[in-house]
Amino acid sequence: MVQSIAWVITMIAMGAIALSFLWVAVGVGNIVEYHGVVHQAYKLRKLLFVILLVVSGAVSATTLGGLPYTAAQGAGFGQTQVVDAVGARWQWELSTDRFVAGQPVQFRVTSTDVTHGFGIYDESMRLLAQTQAMPGYTNVLTYTFARPGTYHLLCLEYCGVAHHGMMGEFTVVDR
Ligand SMILES: [Cu+2]
């Protein structure tokens, strides 16, 4: 749903840019007085700047709350399940691979060699959450699985020849 809205907005914006290029291309032969054009352009620029401020301010204010970070922190029901997740070429190692649905899981993600991308996917291979697995550093990612099932881990950062095979999985059970 959000993706299709973003798609439509992108297409409209790209259409507007294409039209403005077309407008410039068509009018390329017209010779006009410089000062008049500059004055008009500056006025238009001010107007566009105000529109940009209003639109981006409104979009930021209404969408920032939808970031997964906020959701993860707010999902404080039940006991947090803590798991160490270690990436190493080319596999994932989890200290636990069984979690309870509806209770937050705190992934403590790191790597033993190079930087990997720790991506959590559901059964239909939809990306749910991700963070980086970095050597010498632990990233904490909290996610609450709403439904029981088998979830998949994929590496999201190219890490060598067998990167595509760097997969893992875990199970979420009903409480
Ligand atoms: Cu990789």
Backbone and ligand atoms as CSV (ligand in chain L), in Angstrom:
chain,resi,resn,atom,element,x,y,z
A,1,MET,N,N,0.840,-1.203,0.000
A,1,MET,CA,C,0.000,0.000,0.000
A,1,MET,C,C,0.880,1.260,0.000
A,2,VAL,N,N,1.774,1.354,0.982
A,2,VAL,CA,C,2.683,2.509,1.041
A,2,VAL,C,C,3.555,2.537,-0.210
A,3,GLN,N,N,3.973,1.320,-0.657
A,3,GLN,CA,C,4.823,1.245,-1.843
A,3,GLN,C,C,4.089,1.754,-3.072
A,4,SER,N,N,2.770,1.429,-3.184
A,4,SER,CA,C,2.064,1.878,-4.390
A,4,SER,C,C,1.837,3.389,-4.358
A,5,ILE,N,N,1.652,3.954,-3.153
A,5,ILE,CA,C,1.540,5.412,-3.061
A,5,ILE,C,C,2.866,6.063,-3.485
A,6,ALA,N,N,3.957,5.499,-2.965
A,6,ALA,CA,C,5.283,6.030,-3.299
A,6,ALA,C,C,5.530,5.924,-4.806
A,7,TRP,N,N,5.077,4.823,-5.386
A,7,TRP,CA,C,5.224,4.589,-6.833
A,7,TRP,C,C,4.475,5.651,-7.623
A,8,VAL,N,N,3.217,5.923,-7.236
A,8,VAL,CA,C,2.401,6.912,-7.951
A,8,VAL,C,C,3.031,8.299,-7.834
A,9,ILE,N,N,3.444,8.659,-6.607
A,9,ILE,CA,C,4.058,9.982,-6.393
A,9,ILE,C,C,5.334,10.113,-7.231
A,10,THR,N,N,6.135,9.038,-7.254
A,10,THR,CA,C,7.369,9.057,-8.032
A,10,THR,C,C,7.073,9.256,-9.519
A,11,MET,N,N,6.056,8.524,-10.029
A,11,MET,CA,C,5.717,8.638,-11.443
A,11,MET,C,C,5.246,10.055,-11.772
A,12,ILE,N,N,4.436,10.656,-10.877
A,12,ILE,CA,C,3.950,12.022,-11.109
A,12,ILE,C,C,5.134,12.995,-11.125
A,13,ALA,N,N,6.048,12.831,-10.147
A,13,ALA,CA,C,7.202,13.729,-10.067
A,13,ALA,C,C,8.091,13.567,-11.301
A,14,MET,N,N,8.284,12.305,-11.742
A,14,MET,CA,C,9.118,12.074,-12.925
A,14,MET,C,C,8.448,12.664,-14.166
A,15,GLY,N,N,7.137,12.555,-14.230
A,15,GLY,CA,C,6.391,13.139,-15.347
A,15,GLY,C,C,6.561,14.648,-15.368
A,16,ALA,N,N,6.498,15.278,-14.182
A,16,ALA,CA,C,6.636,16.732,-14.088
A,16,ALA,C,C,8.027,17.166,-14.539
A,17,ILE,N,N,9.035,16.391,-14.129
A,17,ILE,CA,C,10.408,16.726,-14.530
A,17,ILE,C,C,10.569,16.566,-16.044
A,18,ALA,N,N,10.012,15.479,-16.587
A,18,ALA,CA,C,10.096,15.246,-18.036
A,18,ALA,C,C,9.405,16.376,-18.798
A,19,LEU,N,N,8.242,16.817,-18.300
A,19,LEU,CA,C,7.511,17.906,-18.953
A,19,LEU,C,C,8.314,19.200,-18.925
A,20,SER,N,N,8.990,19.465,-17.789
A,20,SER,CA,C,9.753,20.710,-17.714
A,20,SER,C,C,10.945,20.674,-18.670
A,21,PHE,N,N,11.542,19.495,-18.826
A,21,PHE,CA,C,12.628,19.363,-19.804
A,21,PHE,C,C,12.102,19.597,-21.218
A,22,LEU,N,N,10.925,19.031,-21.481
A,22,LEU,CA,C,10.292,19.185,-22.787
A,22,LEU,C,C,9.995,20.656,-23.060
A,23,TRP,N,N,9.495,21.336,-22.037
A,23,TRP,CA,C,9.143,22.759,-22.134
A,23,TRP,C,C,10.389,23.583,-22.483
A,24,VAL,N,N,11.504,23.266,-21.818
A,24,VAL,CA,C,12.758,23.960,-22.095
A,24,VAL,C,C,13.224,23.664,-23.523
A,25,ALA,N,N,13.123,22.387,-23.915
A,25,ALA,CA,C,13.587,21.978,-25.246
A,25,ALA,C,C,12.777,22.670,-26.342
A,26,VAL,N,N,11.463,22.782,-26.135
A,26,VAL,CA,C,10.596,23.406,-27.137
A,26,VAL,C,C,10.892,24.899,-27.247
A,27,GLY,N,N,11.165,25.536,-26.105
A,27,GLY,CA,C,11.352,26.990,-26.102
A,27,GLY,C,C,12.781,27.437,-26.322
A,28,VAL,N,N,13.626,26.544,-26.755
A,28,VAL,CA,C,15.055,26.833,-26.833
A,28,VAL,C,C,15.371,27.947,-27.851
A,29,GLY,N,N,14.551,28.093,-28.850
A,29,GLY,CA,C,14.799,29.109,-29.877
A,29,GLY,C,C,14.285,30.497,-29.508
A,30,ASN,N,N,13.428,30.592,-28.481
A,30,ASN,CA,C,12.851,31.888,-28.104
A,30,ASN,C,C,13.903,32.783,-27.466
A,31,ILE,N,N,14.001,33.996,-27.940
A,31,ILE,CA,C,14.943,34.930,-27.333
A,31,ILE,C,C,14.142,35.924,-26.489
A,32,VAL,N,N,14.462,35.970,-25.187
A,32,VAL,CA,C,13.736,36.867,-24.286
A,32,VAL,C,C,14.718,37.727,-23.503
A,33,GLU,N,N,14.183,38.799,-22.920
A,33,GLU,CA,C,15.019,39.732,-22.158
A,33,GLU,C,C,15.431,39.100,-20.828
A,34,TYR,N,N,16.716,39.122,-20.531
A,34,TYR,CA,C,17.284,38.419,-19.379
A,34,TYR,C,C,16.678,38.862,-18.044
A,35,HIS,N,N,16.616,40.199,-17.794
A,35,HIS,CA,C,16.240,40.677,-16.462
A,35,HIS,C,C,14.822,40.294,-16.070
A,36,GLY,N,N,13.936,40.355,-17.037
A,36,GLY,CA,C,12.546,39.978,-16.757
A,36,GLY,C,C,12.444,38.518,-16.342
A,37,VAL,N,N,13.166,37.665,-17.021
A,37,VAL,CA,C,13.135,36.226,-16.747
A,37,VAL,C,C,13.716,35.936,-15.364
A,38,VAL,N,N,14.838,36.607,-15.055
A,38,VAL,CA,C,15.498,36.373,-13.770
A,38,VAL,C,C,14.576,36.757,-12.615
A,39,HIS,N,N,13.928,37.903,-12.742
A,39,HIS,CA,C,13.032,38.367,-11.683
A,39,HIS,C,C,11.913,37.352,-11.443
A,40,GLN,N,N,11.338,36.880,-12.533
A,40,GLN,CA,C,10.255,35.887,-12.454
A,40,GLN,C,C,10.766,34.579,-11.844
A,41,ALA,N,N,11.948,34.162,-12.275
A,41,ALA,CA,C,12.508,32.896,-11.806
A,41,ALA,C,C,12.785,32.949,-10.304
A,42,TYR,N,N,13.271,34.098,-9.810
A,42,TYR,CA,C,13.541,34.216,-8.377
A,42,TYR,C,C,12.261,34.136,-7.568
A,43,LYS,N,N,11.204,34.746,-8.103
A,43,LYS,CA,C,9.910,34.678,-7.415
A,43,LYS,C,C,9.426,33.222,-7.354
A,44,LEU,N,N,9.560,32.550,-8.493
A,44,LEU,CA,C,9.141,31.151,-8.579
A,44,LEU,C,C,9.975,30.282,-7.640
A,45,ARG,N,N,11.257,30.606,-7.559
A,45,ARG,CA,C,12.139,29.818,-6.702
A,45,ARG,C,C,11.726,29.938,-5.235
A,46,LYS,N,N,11.389,31.168,-4.816
A,46,LYS,CA,C,10.938,31.381,-3.438
A,46,LYS,C,C,9.669,30.580,-3.154
A,47,LEU,N,N,8.750,30.641,-4.112
A,47,LEU,CA,C,7.484,29.928,-3.948
A,47,LEU,C,C,7.721,28.419,-3.845
A,48,LEU,N,N,8.573,27.897,-4.732
A,48,LEU,CA,C,8.867,26.461,-4.721
A,48,LEU,C,C,9.541,26.048,-3.412
A,49,PHE,N,N,10.401,26.927,-2.886
A,49,PHE,CA,C,11.079,26.624,-1.632
A,49,PHE,C,C,10.074,26.501,-0.484
A,50,VAL,N,N,9.124,27.440,-0.441
A,50,VAL,CA,C,8.099,27.396,0.612
A,50,VAL,C,C,7.247,26.133,0.470
A,51,ILE,N,N,6.870,25.801,-0.774
A,51,ILE,CA,C,6.077,24.586,-1.011
A,51,ILE,C,C,6.857,23.352,-0.544
A,52,LEU,N,N,8.153,23.337,-0.891
A,52,LEU,CA,C,9.000,22.206,-0.504
A,52,LEU,C,C,9.070,22.070,1.018
A,53,LEU,N,N,9.238,23.217,1.710
A,53,LEU,CA,C,9.298,23.200,3.177
A,53,LEU,C,C,8.010,22.641,3.768
A,54,VAL,N,N,6.881,23.146,3.261
A,54,VAL,CA,C,5.583,22.727,3.802
A,54,VAL,C,C,5.355,21.241,3.548
A,55,VAL,N,N,5.598,20.812,2.289
A,55,VAL,CA,C,5.336,19.413,1.930
A,55,VAL,C,C,6.266,18.471,2.682
A,56,SER,N,N,7.581,18.772,2.683
A,56,SER,CA,C,8.508,17.841,3.340
A,56,SER,C,C,8.318,17.854,4.850
A,57,GLY,N,N,7.962,19.018,5.410
A,57,GLY,CA,C,7.679,19.084,6.843
A,57,GLY,C,C,6.482,18.223,7.194
A,58,ALA,N,N,5.425,18.327,6.374
A,58,ALA,CA,C,4.209,17.546,6.645
A,58,ALA,C,C,4.471,16.052,6.486
A,59,VAL,N,N,5.213,15.683,5.430
A,59,VAL,CA,C,5.515,14.265,5.201
A,59,VAL,C,C,6.354,13.715,6.352
A,60,SER,N,N,7.370,14.466,6.767
A,60,SER,CA,C,8.220,14.003,7.871
A,60,SER,C,C,7.406,13.855,9.152
A,61,ALA,N,N,6.581,14.855,9.442
A,61,ALA,CA,C,5.818,14.829,10.690
A,61,ALA,C,C,4.850,13.644,10.732
A,62,THR,N,N,4.279,13.288,9.570
A,62,THR,CA,C,3.278,12.211,9.592
A,62,THR,C,C,3.883,10.824,9.412
A,63,THR,N,N,5.100,10.731,8.875
A,63,THR,CA,C,5.638,9.393,8.612
A,63,THR,C,C,6.736,8.954,9.582
A,64,LEU,N,N,7.365,9.893,10.291
A,64,LEU,CA,C,8.479,9.499,11.165
A,64,LEU,C,C,8.040,8.503,12.237
A,65,GLY,N,N,6.805,8.636,12.713
A,65,GLY,CA,C,6.296,7.722,13.731
A,65,GLY,C,C,6.164,6.297,13.236
A,66,GLY,N,N,6.140,6.111,11.910
A,66,GLY,CA,C,5.991,4.783,11.339
A,66,GLY,C,C,7.293,4.027,11.197
A,67,LEU,N,N,8.400,4.635,11.588
A,67,LEU,CA,C,9.684,3.941,11.485
A,67,LEU,C,C,9.715,2.722,12.401
A,68,PRO,N,N,10.347,1.656,11.923
A,68,PRO,CA,C,10.375,0.430,12.729
A,68,PRO,C,C,11.055,0.601,14.084
A,69,TYR,N,N,11.981,1.561,14.201
A,69,TYR,CA,C,12.685,1.748,15.481
A,69,TYR,C,C,11.689,2.076,16.599
A,70,THR,N,N,10.763,2.978,16.276
A,70,THR,CA,C,9.774,3.378,17.266
A,70,THR,C,C,8.885,2.197,17.638
A,71,ALA,N,N,8.469,1.452,16.595
A,71,ALA,CA,C,7.579,0.315,16.832
A,71,ALA,C,C,8.262,-0.716,17.717
A,72,ALA,N,N,9.559,-0.948,17.431
A,72,ALA,CA,C,10.288,-1.957,18.191
A,72,ALA,C,C,10.391,-1.565,19.661
A,73,GLN,N,N,10.634,-0.272,19.890
A,73,GLN,CA,C,10.781,0.145,21.275
A,73,GLN,C,C,9.446,0.136,22.008
A,74,GLY,N,N,8.380,0.397,21.237
A,74,GLY,CA,C,7.066,0.444,21.862
A,74,GLY,C,C,6.510,-0.939,22.157
A,75,ALA,N,N,7.077,-1.958,21.484
A,75,ALA,CA,C,6.514,-3.297,21.615
A,75,ALA,C,C,7.037,-3.977,22.870
A,76,GLY,N,N,6.788,-3.406,23.985
A,76,GLY,CA,C,7.372,-3.920,25.216
A,76,GLY,C,C,6.505,-4.898,25.979
A,77,PHE,N,N,5.621,-5.609,25.288
A,77,PHE,CA,C,4.765,-6.576,25.982
A,77,PHE,C,C,5.550,-7.844,26.253
A,78,GLY,N,N,5.371,-8.377,27.403
A,78,GLY,CA,C,6.015,-9.649,27.722
A,78,GLY,C,C,7.500,-9.506,27.892
A,79,GLN,N,N,8.114,-10.640,28.046
A,79,GLN,CA,C,9.536,-10.683,28.326
A,79,GLN,C,C,10.335,-10.597,27.037
A,80,THR,N,N,11.401,-9.821,27.049
A,80,THR,CA,C,12.248,-9.720,25.859
A,80,THR,C,C,13.131,-10.966,25.761
A,81,GLN,N,N,13.155,-11.543,24.569
A,81,GLN,CA,C,13.998,-12.709,24.317
A,81,GLN,C,C,15.287,-12.215,23.671
A,82,VAL,N,N,16.397,-12.487,24.308
A,82,VAL,CA,C,17.678,-11.977,23.811
A,82,VAL,C,C,18.423,-13.079,23.066
A,83,VAL,N,N,18.934,-12.737,21.896
A,83,VAL,CA,C,19.666,-13.732,21.106
A,83,VAL,C,C,20.912,-13.093,20.506
A,84,ASP,N,N,22.016,-13.825,20.567
A,84,ASP,CA,C,23.242,-13.375,19.914
A,84,ASP,C,C,23.245,-13.903,18.486
A,85,ALA,N,N,23.421,-13.001,17.533
A,85,ALA,CA,C,23.463,-13.388,16.123
A,85,ALA,C,C,24.824,-13.016,15.573
A,86,VAL,N,N,25.545,-14.014,15.101
A,86,VAL,CA,C,26.902,-13.765,14.601
A,86,VAL,C,C,26.983,-14.147,13.133
A,87,GLY,N,N,27.419,-13.222,12.331
A,87,GLY,CA,C,27.639,-13.489,10.923
A,87,GLY,C,C,29.089,-13.817,10.688
A,88,ALA,N,N,29.337,-14.835,9.855
A,88,ALA,CA,C,30.699,-15.206,9.486
A,88,ALA,C,C,30.615,-15.784,8.089
A,89,ARG,N,N,31.587,-15.501,7.254
A,89,ARG,CA,C,31.507,-15.996,5.886
A,89,ARG,C,C,31.407,-17.526,5.886
A,90,TRP,N,N,30.315,-18.113,5.462
A,90,TRP,CA,C,29.123,-17.504,4.930
A,90,TRP,C,C,27.926,-18.140,5.600
A,91,GLN,N,N,27.783,-17.838,6.868
A,91,GLN,CA,C,26.652,-18.406,7.607
A,91,GLN,C,C,26.262,-17.511,8.775
A,92,TRP,N,N,25.083,-17.788,9.296
A,92,TRP,CA,C,24.599,-17.083,10.471
A,92,TRP,C,C,24.549,-18.050,11.639
A,93,GLU,N,N,25.009,-17.596,12.777
A,93,GLU,CA,C,24.917,-18.433,13.965
A,93,GLU,C,C,24.081,-17.712,15.016
A,94,LEU,N,N,23.019,-18.376,15.451
A,94,LEU,CA,C,22.141,-17.792,16.468
A,94,LEU,C,C,22.298,-18.581,17.761
A,95,SER,N,N,22.340,-17.869,18.889
A,95,SER,CA,C,22.464,-18.582,20.160
A,95,SER,C,C,21.145,-19.296,20.510
A,96,THR,N,N,20.067,-18.864,19.938
A,96,THR,CA,C,18.765,-19.520,20.083
A,96,THR,C,C,18.076,-19.429,18.725
A,97,ASP,N,N,17.335,-20.456,18.331
A,97,ASP,CA,C,16.626,-20.333,17.060
A,97,ASP,C,C,15.135,-20.631,17.205
A,98,ARG,N,N,14.642,-20.361,18.418
A,98,ARG,CA,C,13.231,-20.604,18.693
A,98,ARG,C,C,12.730,-19.480,19.587
A,99,PHE,N,N,11.722,-18.763,19.107
A,99,PHE,CA,C,11.192,-17.621,19.852
A,99,PHE,C,C,9.684,-17.744,19.977
A,100,VAL,N,N,9.153,-16.923,20.877
A,100,VAL,CA,C,7.709,-16.956,21.112
A,100,VAL,C,C,7.067,-15.740,20.446
A,101,ALA,N,N,5.981,-15.988,19.721
A,101,ALA,CA,C,5.273,-14.904,19.033
A,101,ALA,C,C,4.696,-13.919,20.051
A,102,GLY,N,N,4.660,-12.660,19.667
A,102,GLY,CA,C,4.050,-11.642,20.510
A,102,GLY,C,C,4.973,-11.087,21.579
A,103,GLN,N,N,6.146,-11.665,21.712
A,103,GLN,CA,C,7.109,-11.152,22.684
A,103,GLN,C,C,8.332,-10.620,21.943
A,104,PRO,N,N,8.823,-9.447,22.328
A,104,PRO,CA,C,9.945,-8.861,21.603
A,104,PRO,C,C,11.184,-9.757,21.613
A,105,VAL,N,N,11.842,-9.809,20.459
A,105,VAL,CA,C,13.112,-10.526,20.360
A,105,VAL,C,C,14.200,-9.482,20.146
A,106,GLN,N,N,15.204,-9.540,21.003
A,106,GLN,CA,C,16.317,-8.598,20.857
A,106,GLN,C,C,17.507,-9.328,20.228
A,107,PHE,N,N,17.762,-8.993,18.966
A,107,PHE,CA,C,18.900,-9.584,18.270
A,107,PHE,C,C,20.126,-8.732,18.558
A,108,ARG,N,N,21.175,-9.373,19.075
A,108,ARG,CA,C,22.444,-8.662,19.282
A,108,ARG,C,C,23.386,-9.144,18.177
A,109,VAL,N,N,23.543,-8.286,17.174
A,109,VAL,CA,C,24.119,-8.718,15.907
A,109,VAL,C,C,25.564,-8.250,15.742
A,110,THR,N,N,26.430,-9.177,15.419
A,110,THR,CA,C,27.826,-8.826,15.147
A,110,THR,C,C,28.400,-9.749,14.080
A,111,SER,N,N,29.667,-9.574,13.767
A,111,SER,CA,C,30.314,-10.374,12.736
A,111,SER,C,C,31.721,-10.732,13.192
A,112,THR,N,N,32.232,-11.846,12.680
A,112,THR,CA,C,33.595,-12.232,13.045
A,112,THR,C,C,34.609,-11.836,11.986
A,113,ASP,N,N,34.134,-11.481,10.793
A,113,ASP,CA,C,35.094,-11.164,9.727
A,113,ASP,C,C,34.827,-9.826,9.045
A,114,VAL,N,N,33.908,-9.813,8.104
A,114,VAL,CA,C,33.625,-8.573,7.372
A,114,VAL,C,C,32.200,-8.117,7.709
A,115,THR,N,N,31.821,-6.982,7.160
A,115,THR,CA,C,30.470,-6.494,7.400
A,115,THR,C,C,29.457,-7.295,6.581
A,116,HIS,N,N,28.412,-7.750,7.267
A,116,HIS,CA,C,27.313,-8.448,6.605
A,116,HIS,C,C,26.037,-7.653,6.863
A,117,GLY,N,N,25.021,-7.953,6.069
A,117,GLY,CA,C,23.710,-7.349,6.304
A,117,GLY,C,C,22.796,-8.404,6.894
A,118,PHE,N,N,22.235,-8.109,8.061
A,118,PHE,CA,C,21.391,-9.075,8.766
A,118,PHE,C,C,19.936,-8.751,8.422
A,119,GLY,N,N,19.367,-9.532,7.517
A,119,GLY,CA,C,17.995,-9.268,7.079
A,119,GLY,C,C,17.062,-10.381,7.515
A,120,ILE,N,N,15.946,-10.002,8.149
A,120,ILE,CA,C,14.970,-10.990,8.617
A,120,ILE,C,C,13.774,-10.991,7.659
A,121,TYR,N,N,13.447,-12.168,7.136
A,121,TYR,CA,C,12.350,-12.310,6.172
A,121,TYR,C,C,11.284,-13.258,6.712
A,122,ASP,N,N,10.049,-12.990,6.331
A,122,ASP,CA,C,8.990,-13.920,6.734
A,122,ASP,C,C,8.875,-15.051,5.706
A,123,GLU,N,N,7.816,-15.875,5.841
A,123,GLU,CA,C,7.710,-17.051,4.980
A,123,GLU,C,C,7.511,-16.701,3.509
A,124,SER,N,N,6.905,-15.545,3.256
A,124,SER,CA,C,6.720,-15.142,1.853
A,124,SER,C,C,7.898,-14.285,1.368
A,125,MET,N,N,9.005,-14.347,2.095
A,125,MET,CA,C,10.238,-13.631,1.768
A,125,MET,C,C,10.044,-12.120,1.688
A,126,ARG,N,N,9.232,-11.621,2.621
A,126,ARG,CA,C,9.068,-10.177,2.742
A,126,ARG,C,C,10.028,-9.712,3.838
A,127,LEU,N,N,10.807,-8.690,3.554
A,127,LEU,CA,C,11.779,-8.186,4.535
A,127,LEU,C,C,11.048,-7.522,5.700
A,128,LEU,N,N,11.343,-7.976,6.914
A,128,LEU,CA,C,10.676,-7.438,8.103
A,128,LEU,C,C,11.547,-6.436,8.844
A,129,ALA,N,N,12.824,-6.753,8.965
A,129,ALA,CA,C,13.721,-5.883,9.720
A,129,ALA,C,C,15.144,-6.186,9.283
A,130,GLN,N,N,16.022,-5.234,9.467
A,130,GLN,CA,C,17.417,-5.476,9.093
A,130,GLN,C,C,18.335,-4.542,9.862
A,131,THR,N,N,19.562,-5.006,10.033
A,131,THR,CA,C,20.620,-4.161,10.581
A,131,THR,C,C,21.931,-4.667,10.015
A,132,GLN,N,N,23.012,-3.993,10.320
A,132,GLN,CA,C,24.306,-4.454,9.834
A,132,GLN,C,C,24.985,-5.327,10.871
A,133,ALA,N,N,25.680,-6.331,10.395
A,133,ALA,CA,C,26.524,-7.162,11.252
A,133,ALA,C,C,27.958,-6.724,11.013
A,134,MET,N,N,28.513,-6.029,12.015
A,134,MET,CA,C,29.836,-5.440,11.831
A,134,MET,C,C,30.844,-6.074,12.768
A,135,PRO,N,N,32.073,-6.329,12.266
A,135,PRO,CA,C,33.101,-6.890,13.147
A,135,PRO,C,C,33.469,-5.890,14.251
A,136,GLY,N,N,33.572,-6.374,15.469
A,136,GLY,CA,C,33.991,-5.528,16.585
A,136,GLY,C,C,32.916,-4.607,17.113
A,137,TYR,N,N,31.684,-4.817,16.676
A,137,TYR,CA,C,30.612,-3.935,17.110
A,137,TYR,C,C,29.322,-4.733,17.167
A,138,THR,N,N,28.473,-4.440,18.149
A,138,THR,CA,C,27.203,-5.155,18.264
A,138,THR,C,C,26.049,-4.191,18.014
A,139,ASN,N,N,25.272,-4.495,16.989
A,139,ASN,CA,C,24.063,-3.725,16.724
A,139,ASN,C,C,22.877,-4.441,17.353
A,140,VAL,N,N,22.036,-3.685,18.024
A,140,VAL,CA,C,20.872,-4.286,18.684
A,140,VAL,C,C,19.625,-3.981,17.857
A,141,LEU,N,N,18.933,-5.050,17.497
A,141,LEU,CA,C,17.717,-4.925,16.692
A,141,LEU,C,C,16.584,-5.637,17.438
A,142,THR,N,N,15.543,-4.906,17.757
A,142,THR,CA,C,14.429,-5.522,18.481
A,142,THR,C,C,13.237,-5.652,17.550
A,143,TYR,N,N,12.664,-6.851,17.513
A,143,TYR,CA,C,11.516,-7.078,16.644
A,143,TYR,C,C,10.551,-8.031,17.339
A,144,THR,N,N,9.265,-7.740,17.200
A,144,THR,CA,C,8.245,-8.627,17.767
A,144,THR,C,C,7.548,-9.355,16.631
A,145,PHE,N,N,7.633,-10.677,16.630
A,145,PHE,CA,C,6.990,-11.467,15.586
A,145,PHE,C,C,5.536,-11.696,15.970
A,146,ALA,N,N,4.654,-11.236,15.119
A,146,ALA,CA,C,3.230,-11.334,15.425
A,146,ALA,C,C,2.729,-12.762,15.253
A,147,ARG,N,N,3.277,-13.473,14.257
A,147,ARG,CA,C,2.753,-14.794,13.941
A,147,ARG,C,C,3.812,-15.886,14.059
A,148,PRO,N,N,3.398,-17.075,14.481
A,148,PRO,CA,C,4.335,-18.200,14.494
A,148,PRO,C,C,4.693,-18.609,13.063
A,149,GLY,N,N,5.817,-19.250,12.907
A,149,GLY,CA,C,6.224,-19.703,11.582
A,149,GLY,C,C,7.722,-19.826,11.471
A,150,THR,N,N,8.154,-20.120,10.245
A,150,THR,CA,C,9.581,-20.209,9.972
A,150,THR,C,C,10.029,-18.901,9.326
A,151,TYR,N,N,11.025,-18.300,9.906
A,151,TYR,CA,C,11.545,-17.028,9.384
A,151,TYR,C,C,12.945,-17.240,8.836
A,152,HIS,N,N,13.323,-16.387,7.904
A,152,HIS,CA,C,14.596,-16.584,7.200
A,152,HIS,C,C,15.545,-15.418,7.427
A,153,LEU,N,N,16.818,-15.736,7.413
A,153,LEU,CA,C,17.865,-14.716,7.499
A,153,LEU,C,C,18.628,-14.709,6.180
A,154,LEU,N,N,18.798,-13.537,5.632
A,154,LEU,CA,C,19.598,-13.404,4.419
A,154,LEU,C,C,20.619,-12.297,4.617
A,155,CYS,N,N,21.781,-12.493,4.009
A,155,CYS,CA,C,22.793,-11.440,4.077
A,155,CYS,C,C,22.453,-10.362,3.052
A,156,LEU,N,N,22.445,-9.118,3.499
A,156,LEU,CA,C,22.052,-8.004,2.629
A,156,LEU,C,C,23.244,-7.172,2.167
A,157,GLU,N,N,24.438,-7.650,2.461
A,157,GLU,CA,C,25.608,-6.876,2.062
A,157,GLU,C,C,26.601,-7.824,1.415
A,158,TYR,N,N,27.024,-7.478,0.203
A,158,TYR,CA,C,27.919,-8.381,-0.518
A,158,TYR,C,C,29.197,-8.622,0.291
A,159,CYS,N,N,29.474,-9.902,0.567
A,159,CYS,CA,C,30.571,-10.215,1.476
A,159,CYS,C,C,31.515,-11.266,0.900
A,160,GLY,N,N,31.390,-11.553,-0.373
A,160,GLY,CA,C,32.302,-12.520,-0.978
A,160,GLY,C,C,31.578,-13.482,-1.896
A,161,VAL,N,N,32.320,-14.463,-2.421
A,161,VAL,CA,C,31.777,-15.321,-3.481
A,161,VAL,C,C,30.525,-16.093,-3.087
A,162,ALA,N,N,30.409,-16.484,-1.811
A,162,ALA,CA,C,29.247,-17.287,-1.421
A,162,ALA,C,C,28.203,-16.449,-0.678
A,163,HIS,N,N,28.239,-15.155,-0.895
A,163,HIS,CA,C,27.299,-14.231,-0.237
A,163,HIS,C,C,25.838,-14.647,-0.430
A,164,HIS,N,N,25.518,-15.057,-1.685
A,164,HIS,CA,C,24.128,-15.410,-2.001
A,164,HIS,C,C,23.637,-16.613,-1.198
A,165,GLY,N,N,24.585,-17.424,-0.700
A,165,GLY,CA,C,24.181,-18.620,0.047
A,165,GLY,C,C,24.193,-18.406,1.554
A,166,MET,N,N,24.426,-17.186,1.971
A,166,MET,CA,C,24.537,-16.904,3.402
A,166,MET,C,C,23.134,-16.747,3.991
A,167,MET,N,N,22.536,-17.894,4.303
A,167,MET,CA,C,21.149,-17.897,4.770
A,167,MET,C,C,21.033,-18.624,6.097
A,168,GLY,N,N,19.996,-18.299,6.803
A,168,GLY,CA,C,19.724,-18.985,8.055
A,168,GLY,C,C,18.228,-18.986,8.290
A,169,GLU,N,N,17.793,-19.697,9.304
A,169,GLU,CA,C,16.380,-19.629,9.635
A,169,GLU,C,C,16.148,-19.891,11.108
A,170,PHE,N,N,14.974,-19.484,11.583
A,170,PHE,CA,C,14.589,-19.751,12.956
A,170,PHE,C,C,13.086,-19.898,13.017
A,171,THR,N,N,12.636,-20.370,14.152
A,171,THR,CA,C,11.223,-20.670,14.288
A,171,THR,C,C,10.582,-19.776,15.353
A,172,VAL,N,N,9.395,-19.343,15.061
A,172,VAL,CA,C,8.613,-18.600,16.042
A,172,VAL,C,C,7.383,-19.448,16.376
A,173,VAL,N,N,7.207,-19.721,17.660
A,173,VAL,CA,C,6.093,-20.591,18.060
A,173,VAL,C,C,5.021,-19.778,18.784
A,174,ASP,N,N,3.840,-20.348,18.838
A,174,ASP,CA,C,2.717,-19.719,19.543
A,174,ASP,C,C,3.026,-19.700,21.033
A,175,ARG,N,N,2.557,-18.675,21.677
A,175,ARG,CA,C,2.864,-18.604,23.119
A,175,ARG,C,C,2.008,-19.578,23.933
L,1,CU,CU,CU,26.797,-11.198,2.282
